[in-house]
Amino acid sequence: MCGIYGAFFDYEALEELPFDPILQTTTLIRQASLRGEDSYGVLVDNGTVVRGIKCPDKSSQTFRWSDAFPTHGFGKGFNMVMGNSRAYPTVELTTMPPDKKDVQPFMSPSERWYVSHNGLISNDQYIRDTYLKGTDFEVPEDISTDSAIIPYLLDYLMRFHEYKESLETVQALLTIIEGNFAMVIYDRKFLTMHLVTNFMPMYFQQSPHFLLAGSLPDFLMESYPTEECPPYSITSFTLCSHPDTGDPFVKKMRVNLFNTGIKVANRHPYKPKKVAISFSGGMDSCVNARLYQALGYDVTLVHFSYGQAAEKVEKWVTQQLAEQWDMEDHYIDATTVFKGMPSALLTGGAPDPEMQNVDAETTLSYVPNRNMVFASLLAGVAESLDIPTAVVNMNLGDSPYPDNGYLFMKFIERCLMVSLSPNQAVQFTSPLINLEKWEIVKLGLSLFNDWDLSTSCYYPKMKGEFVEFCGQCGPCQMRRRGFLMNKMKDPADYYGEGIGLQGLDTRDLKELNSSYFINAAKPLPLGNFRNPANDILYYRRLKKYL
């Protein structure tokens, strides 16, 4: 493992730079020792010549510019600096200190590509034998460092696969190498620096006149805004000429590797239509399940037992709906995780009708960190079953809960990008996140008729093979309101008296003409729709999160 870094700056625009080039690049090189101080190497391109030093037995803390490059100052215009400060990997049985030829950065035979790599390439020997052996780009046998294959492979791809563009060649590289990586790749021909990462850290600071990049924010300036390279991305910086003035400037472009169809570290170049849904049997999870099934997905229902009062009913409903809807079901017992935690859902055995509005509008029923735990377990199930999409059930009405909103969903998805195996990718999403409960009811009415089996209540009871709701908890209120706003009666039975809702008492909801309910909305045919945007309600607001 190591610290890597790279820099571009315009030496003719000193007044525009927030730093002194010599002092800042020296700081950058020395700070890289935070990630490794057994050896280091530095390359400098002043626009005329590339020169470097490799110190196999010294820390970059010892670097002095005047000692390393006594006659090699910066040239006019843009200059490039890149390097590596290495810690000897425990998995590599190498002679310490290594020979200079094993110290990064590495250069390609064409002297076009320069690479500094942090991580481990697990298939480097396979690449040597399969791609490079017997060609002009064969890596010398006396170079043992796995990273050495990267610039040689880039030359190989340019020659034998006729890649013309710099970014295109780097993308092709990622379809071959396996392992973990953050890389600084410098293409001298196109004056481009690529910052490439799967789940290793990489940060940068940029203006039209400079770029500073490194493995940690600590490498960079404290007083200047710092950006993170997102996991599984290529962030490219190219020296360009302004179309009006002709002045040079640094142009940034980013490629999210998940959106390119590129196979990265064995990731599939396609997304099989399979989805795992966190399933309680409530309205949101039912609508999500039928929505994905209607769009042609194989659906797996993942039900959690965590000591909730509704567990018996929720599990029964999950089994019934999985059978009726021809879906797989998966059960996770998380009871011991939440045992003893303070929560009305875990410690309370009966609803409190006086707290119904409070329950609907606050975090009264919050279970400590429950959705974070569920998200992690759901992602693990999806990963083990090779399911690329994991769905949780959030909506606009759940906004009082911090773990039921957009930010929570996006942070979990981001976390999964660096927590799962490099061979897997799971999208964490929630299609209903921008819908209110009454809109979810309206959408559901066009997807299925099994509303009598859905269970939204925190304290439901079984009456034979039928479910009865308490009518007194927050979810019961939200459910009834959702149907009423659609001018429909809720088909559920309620055993509690309730406190009334918009002039209706829960006792009035027990009488239901089933034919009226079934005919009120005509369910859409399951399968692939000819035009989902027209066939599915709210599709414009759903599609981004499917």
Number of C-alpha atoms within 10 A of each C-alpha: 17 25 29 36 31 29 25 26 25 24 20 14 14 13 9 13 16 14 13 12 19 14 11 17 23 16 18 26 30 20 25 28 24 19 18 21 24 20 26 33 26 25 23 21 20 19 15 10 9 14 14 16 17 21 20 22 15 17 22 28 17 12 18 16 15 11 8 14 14 9 8 16 14 20 16 13 15 23 21 26 22 30 32 35 34 28 18 18 13 8 7 11 8 14 8 11 15 18 16 16 16 20 27 31 27 26 20 20 16 12 15 16 23 23 27 30 29 26 19 20 20 13 13 21 14 12 19 20 12 10 17 19 14 11 9 13 21 18 22 12 7 9 16 19 18 18 24 25 26 28 28 26 26 24 22 23 19 16 13 8 11 10 17 11 10 21 20 12 19 20 19 19 18 19 15 16 22 19 16 18 22 28 28 30 25 27 21 17 10 13 19 23 30 24 24 29 25 24 20 18 22 27 20 24 18 20 15 16 22 25 20 24 27 30 28 19 19 13 25 24 17 9 7 10 11 16 13 16 23 22 22 22 21 23 21 21 22 19 21 16 13 12 8 6 7 9 10 19 19 23 18 17 11 16 16 14 20 18 10 12 13 18 18 25 18 16 17 16 14 12 13 13 15 19 25 31 26 27 27 25 27 21 22 25 24 26 26 26 28 20 24 22 22 19 16 15 18 18 24 24 25 23 23 22 19 21 19 21 21 21 18 14 24 28 17 16 23 26 18 15 20 18 12 10 14 13 17 15 18 17 13 14 11 16 14 10 12 19 12 11 12 14 16 18 21 20 14 14 13 15 22 14 19 12 13 21 16 14 21 19 15 14 15 17 19 19 17 13 11 14 19 15 13 19 20 16 17 26 27 18 18 25 20 10 13 17 24 21 22 26 29 24 23 25 21 15 18 19 16 15 16 14 19 21 20 18 11 15 22 15 12 19 19 15 14 21 21 16 14 16 13 18 15 19 23 24 22 25 22 26 23 27 24 19 18 16 24 19 19 23 25 19 22 25 22 20 25 20 18 15 20 14 24 25 28 27 28 27 24 26 20 12 10 7 9 13 22 23 22 24 32 28 27 24 23 25 22 22 22 25 20 21 20 17 14 13 10 16 21 21 22 24 21 23 18 17 14 22 16 15 13 8 7 13 14 24 15 12 16 16 12 14 10 11 8 11 16 16 10 14 16 12 15 16 12 15 13 13 15 8 8 15 14 11 13 19 17 18 15 11 15 17 12 10 14 20
